[in-house]
Amino acid sequence: SGSVRAPWWERVRDAAAAAWSYELAAVGDRPITVGKVVKGLLGLLCGVLLAAFLSRLLGKRVLPRLGLNPGASEALRSLTFYLLSAVFGLLSLELANVPLTALTFLGGAAAIAVGFASQDLVSNFMSGVILLAEQPIRVGDFVELGGVKGTVERIGTRSTRVRTDTNVEITVPNSKLLGGNVSNLTLSDNRVWSSVTVSVDRGLPVADIKDRLLAAVQLHPRVAVNPAPFVLFTDFGDKSLKFEVNFSIAMQHMTDARRIESDLREAIDAALRQGGFIQGAAPPAVRPGSARPL
């Protein structure tokens, strides 16, 4: 008589057990099975999620209490995430009983497979690590790159995201930030210098005009008292005298300089008209920073 065939669920169980214990490779006397690889991947996933949670907790709860600025906090948070991910990854392999010497083989195979195509990726990754460690550019800084000004919103392992004052997001490879010329307007502090040019008719008293210009600028609440603003008599035009009003402001947004410059032009125009240095009726006095007459 024929042998009795096992129930289907037992056959499925035996097949799954065989697949789970199937040996993919061996390092020394320690085999690497499908089950070990699955355990390692699950452990790695849990480790990355735990690293993300702990680094986010560090960035939101701990680092701000230490008095660190947002850029430094973001850099430390990112470095902590990468470090914890690496540690948890190694622990997951060890707990899954996968020998760490297997990484040598896998790393060599990956290096041969990727080859020269990975040069840009490695360069951008190392540049991102340097940016996070040395912090020549931080999250929240105002930078100028290739004639474009924007705010650094995120520094990743491969690229950095910059948002311009027109709300356009630009993704810049990290290697470009280290290898190119980048102007960081707020590296040491958020105070920047700006200027407004003024032309008036020839024959007017230069000293009185400079006093009017300086008084109009000093009334603006966003213009810094120290360092103090100053006025330069820059040149003679064909029929005009040219002045440059220089002032310092604390940048809080990329459009701050343009808005304050606009306010000061209105205030200067009103001051010169009221003093009789510009022909035409004097408009109502305007408080700098506001479009409403006083």
QUIJO-V681997 format. One record per residue. N is the residue number from 1. RES is the residue in one small letter. OMEGA is omega in degrees with one decimal (* if undefined). Layout:
BEGIN
N	RES	OMEGA
N	RES	OMEGA
END
This chain:
BEGIN
1	s	-179.3
2	g	179.5
3	s	179.9
4	v	-178.5
5	r	-178.2
6	a	177.4
7	p	-174.2
8	w	-178.0
9	w	175.9
10	e	178.2
11	r	177.9
12	v	178.9
13	r	-179.5
14	d	179.2
15	a	178.8
16	a	178.5
17	a	179.1
18	a	178.5
19	a	-179.3
20	w	-178.4
21	s	-178.9
22	y	-175.8
23	e	178.6
24	l	179.7
25	a	178.8
26	a	176.2
27	v	-174.7
28	g	178.5
29	d	-177.7
30	r	-179.5
31	p	174.7
32	i	-176.2
33	t	177.4
34	v	179.8
35	g	179.4
36	k	179.7
37	v	179.2
38	v	177.7
39	k	179.4
40	g	179.2
41	l	177.7
42	l	176.9
43	g	178.3
44	l	178.5
45	l	178.4
46	c	178.6
47	g	178.6
48	v	178.0
49	l	178.1
50	l	177.3
51	a	178.2
52	a	179.5
53	f	-177.2
54	l	179.8
55	s	176.7
56	r	176.5
57	l	177.8
58	l	-177.8
59	g	-175.9
60	k	-172.5
61	r	-171.1
62	v	-173.5
63	l	177.6
64	p	179.0
65	r	178.6
66	l	177.9
67	g	179.5
68	l	177.7
69	n	-176.8
70	p	179.6
71	g	178.7
72	a	178.6
73	s	179.7
74	e	178.7
75	a	178.8
76	l	178.1
77	r	-179.7
78	s	179.1
79	l	178.2
80	t	179.0
81	f	-179.0
82	y	-179.7
83	l	179.7
84	l	178.0
85	s	178.3
86	a	-179.6
87	v	179.9
88	f	177.0
89	g	177.8
90	l	178.6
91	l	-179.8
92	s	177.2
93	l	179.9
94	e	179.3
95	l	177.6
96	a	178.5
97	n	174.1
98	v	-178.2
99	p	-178.4
100	l	177.2
101	t	176.8
102	a	179.5
103	l	179.0
104	t	179.2
105	f	-179.0
106	l	179.5
107	g	178.8
108	g	178.8
109	a	179.5
110	a	-179.5
111	a	178.7
112	i	-177.8
113	a	-176.5
114	v	176.0
115	g	-175.7
116	f	-179.3
117	a	-177.3
118	s	-176.3
119	q	-179.9
120	d	-179.6
121	l	179.4
122	v	179.8
123	s	179.4
124	n	179.2
125	f	179.7
126	m	176.6
127	s	177.6
128	g	177.0
129	v	179.3
130	i	178.7
131	l	-179.2
132	l	-177.2
133	a	-176.7
134	e	178.4
135	q	169.2
136	p	174.3
137	i	-177.3
138	r	174.7
139	v	-177.9
140	g	178.9
141	d	174.0
142	f	-174.4
143	v	174.6
144	e	-176.1
145	l	179.2
146	g	-180.0
147	g	179.7
148	v	178.4
149	k	179.6
150	g	-180.0
151	t	178.3
152	v	-177.9
153	e	-177.7
154	r	174.3
155	i	-179.0
156	g	-179.9
157	t	-178.6
158	r	-173.9
159	s	178.6
160	t	-179.2
161	r	-179.7
162	v	178.2
163	r	-178.2
164	t	-180.0
165	d	174.4
166	t	176.6
167	n	175.8
168	v	179.2
169	e	-179.9
170	i	176.7
171	t	-175.8
172	v	174.9
173	p	-176.1
174	n	-179.5
175	s	177.8
176	k	-179.0
177	l	179.0
178	l	-177.0
179	g	-178.7
180	g	177.7
181	n	179.9
182	v	177.0
183	s	176.2
184	n	-174.8
185	l	-175.1
186	t	-177.4
187	l	-178.2
188	s	175.0
189	d	-176.6
190	n	-179.4
191	r	-180.0
192	v	177.3
193	w	175.5
194	s	-177.6
195	s	176.2
196	v	179.3
197	t	-177.4
198	v	175.0
199	s	177.1
200	v	-178.2
201	d	176.4
202	r	177.4
203	g	178.5
204	l	-177.8
205	p	-176.4
206	v	-177.5
207	a	179.3
208	d	179.6
209	i	179.2
210	k	178.6
211	d	179.5
212	r	-179.1
213	l	-178.5
214	l	179.7
215	a	179.9
216	a	-178.9
217	v	-176.6
218	q	-180.0
219	l	-176.9
220	h	-176.1
221	p	-178.3
222	r	178.4
223	v	-176.1
224	a	175.9
225	v	179.3
226	n	3.7
227	p	-174.2
228	a	174.7
229	p	178.4
230	f	-176.8
231	v	177.2
232	l	171.6
233	f	-165.4
234	t	-173.3
235	d	172.4
236	f	170.8
237	g	178.6
238	d	-179.8
239	k	-173.1
240	s	171.3
241	l	-174.4
242	k	-179.4
243	f	176.3
244	e	179.9
245	v	-178.0
246	n	-177.8
247	f	-179.0
248	s	179.0
249	i	174.5
250	a	-176.1
251	m	173.4
252	q	179.1
253	h	-176.6
254	m	-178.2
255	t	-176.7
256	d	-176.8
257	a	-178.3
258	r	179.7
259	r	-179.2
260	i	176.0
261	e	178.2
262	s	178.2
263	d	-176.4
264	l	176.6
265	r	176.8
266	e	-178.8
267	a	179.4
268	i	178.3
269	d	179.5
270	a	-178.7
271	a	-179.8
272	l	177.2
273	r	179.1
274	q	178.3
275	g	179.1
276	g	-179.4
277	f	176.5
278	i	-179.5
279	q	178.5
280	g	-178.9
281	a	179.4
282	a	178.6
283	p	175.6
284	p	-180.0
285	a	-177.8
286	v	176.2
287	r	179.0
288	p	-179.1
289	g	-179.8
290	s	-179.7
291	a	-177.6
292	r	176.3
293	p	176.6
294	l	*
END
